Amino acid sequence: MAAAPKRALRALRAVFGWLALAVGLYFFAGWVGSSIPSNRNFVEDPNGVEIIVATNGIHTSIAVPLTSPDMDWTRVFPPSDTADPSRPYTHVAISWGERAVFLETETWADLSPMTVMRVIGVGGDALYHVEQWVRPAPSPDFRPLRISRAQYRRLIRALLRDLPERTAARAVYPGYATHDVFYDARGTYTTYNTCNEWTGETLRLAGIRTGAWTPFAGSVMKWVPPIEPAERGVGTR
C-alpha cells in the first residue's frame, strides 16, 4: 500500500520539475530574443519628436504628444472618455494587453490563477489601455527618445494597428484612475505575443532599436537609454 503514495509523490515531483524547466526555458528564450537587436542603426534625432517609453516594472507603454502636426490623438482617444477630462493633458500613453487581466486585476494580488492558466493555455482577447498624462517627467521608468518625423509617422500607424475598424460606437471601459480608460483591440494575447512584445513590435515597426522578441518589461527597457539624474525634471501624470 505504501508504494502507491510514493509513486504519486514521484509523479508530482516530475510534473513540478518539468514545469520549472519550461518556465526556465521561457525566461531564457526571452533573454536571448530580447538581446538580438532590431533596427541596430537607429540613432536619435535631436530635432525630432520626443516620445516616452514607460514601465511599471511588469508592463510597458509608449507615450506620445497628445497633439502635433503629424497626429491629433484626441480624435482617436479623446480625453472626454476619462473620468476627469478637464485636466490640461499633454501626452497620451498607449499599451495593449489581455482583457481579463486589465479589467479584473486592479492590483497583482487580484490576479486569478485560472486567468493565468487560461492565458498560458489558449490565450486571451485584447484591450488597449490608454492613459492621459500631464507633462510626464523623465525618470528611470519614464525614458524619453527623440525620433525623426518619418519614424513618428510609422509609430502612429503601428500604435493604431490593432484598433478595430469601426470606432464610432466602440465600448469604453473605466480605467484604474480618473485619467485612463480601456478600449477594444484586435489580436490575441499569448505567452509569445505578450503586452511587452506588443510594445517591442510597435517600436520595431517604427524603425526604433529594440530587441527581436521582447516578452518582458525588462526586454523593452534594456534598449532605452536610462535618464541621468541631471536630466530629470518635474511633471505630473
Phi, psi and omega in degrees: 000331182287342182291325183297310177301324179294319178296320179297319179294319177296319179297319179296318178297321179295318179299311180294326177296315179293323177297316179297321178295318180297317179296317179298318178295323178297313179294323178295316178298322177296321178294317180295311182299321181283347179271351177270117186283141168249147182055050186295342180271005181297135171226146179292148178256108183298340179257012185268201182266132178272125172244171179229130172259120188240157178212152169252013181101337180236327186235148180238157177213166178238122180255137182226161177302139182298321176224146178199170178301336183269337185199134171251098184290345179294340178283338182258313181236077186293137175303336179296345176284343181277168178284345179226077184281356187276348182290152182279070184297142180240338184223155172237130180254127188239133174214176187220144180191189185278134188303306184296321178297317179295310190276336187248359183231080178297326172232161182295339176292340180274355184292124182277134175302327179294322176296318179299313181295322179295316180297318179295320185282310187234354182087186182205161178293161187247157172222153165274140169248121185237123179245138174261126185240154176246112176044063180298133182270139174301142179198176177303332180261355179229093190252117181281149172226142174254122182239160182291163178299321180296318178294324179294322178295323175292324178296320178303311180297321181292319180295332183265000191296335181255014176283128177303148184298320181267105184255350186297320184244026184290154180282148175238126182250135181302145179269199181276338183221195183273355185246010182222155178214172175240149176229154174301147179218156174275163177105167180235128177281128177223177177292340174271311182266075182274175178299322181283329173294326175299317176299314180298316179297323177299315179294321179297317181296331180277352181089019182262138183294130175198187181280160180290329175216124189233072185285344183240161179301317178297333178298325179279311190290337181295342181263355181257121184304133179291161182269130175285149183306323182293339182274349185286133180247200179239132180197176181227163175243000000 
